[in-house]
Amino acid sequence: MTTKPATPVLNISRLSKAFGDRVLFDIRNLALNPGTLYVLTGDNGSGKTTLQRILAGLETANDLQLTFDGESINGAFPARWRRDIIHVHQHPYLFHSSIADNIAYGLKMRGLAANERHAMVAAAMQWAGLDVRANVPPKRLSGGERQKVALARAKVLEPKVLLVDEPTANLDRHARLQIVELLQKTVAAQRTVVVACHDREIIDLPRVVRLNLEGGRLTM
């Protein structure tokens, strides 16, 4: 029996970014499949974070030609795609109110009713192992716990593509392994995950696809 090849959720024909005369990167023909963990590596300053921000619609490109979920664009990034492509910052900002409020923020912006939000937030907190810390003020969370809140805040929105920037930087090994487990759970739910990092705990995971950004080119 022949296995049918996966249909890419995001297919880049061309993506380039330059600052004046300096070309940061010029990427051609990159397909990202659902249910796959991609690790984006490269030296500091190679453009990893910029690439993720462009794919999330947070920064403009000089040239952008891609297909996402069957829809092609040439140039402008549609605002509606931001519902399905989410970027998690290396240093996520958390509101000072509560963990639940932080996770519920995106749902509230989408206009979901309070009872729906509460159920979805409770499930996301359990998914991230945060339910036991529910009453801890965000300012008292550890670095690893803050990352778990950020991932739960993204997960509750059920994105098709999750872009994560250095999620395990400066964490101890126990916290890193917890973050890795959440990334694997996200991939197991048939989401596409692209992690920019230098962490061997992630790079050496089974079935990871490595993307390396060097000299303005992206290689696999």
Secondary structure as GFF3:
##gff-version 3
##sequence-region A 1 220
A	DSSP	beta_strand	10	19	.	.	.	ID=ss1
A	DSSP	beta_strand	22	32	.	.	.	ID=ss2
A	DSSP	beta_strand	37	41	.	.	.	ID=ss3
A	DSSP	alpha_helix	48	55	.	.	.	ID=ss4
A	DSSP	beta_strand	63	68	.	.	.	ID=ss5
A	DSSP	beta_strand	71	74	.	.	.	ID=ss6
A	DSSP	three_ten_helix	79	83	.	.	.	ID=ss7
A	DSSP	beta_strand	85	88	.	.	.	ID=ss8
A	DSSP	alpha_helix	99	109	.	.	.	ID=ss9
A	DSSP	alpha_helix	114	127	.	.	.	ID=ss10
A	DSSP	three_ten_helix	131	133	.	.	.	ID=ss11
A	DSSP	three_ten_helix	138	140	.	.	.	ID=ss12
A	DSSP	alpha_helix	143	155	.	.	.	ID=ss13
A	DSSP	beta_strand	161	165	.	.	.	ID=ss14
A	DSSP	alpha_helix	173	188	.	.	.	ID=ss15
A	DSSP	beta_strand	192	196	.	.	.	ID=ss16
A	DSSP	alpha_helix	200	203	.	.	.	ID=ss17
A	DSSP	beta_strand	209	214	.	.	.	ID=ss18
A	DSSP	beta_strand	217	219	.	.	.	ID=ss19
###
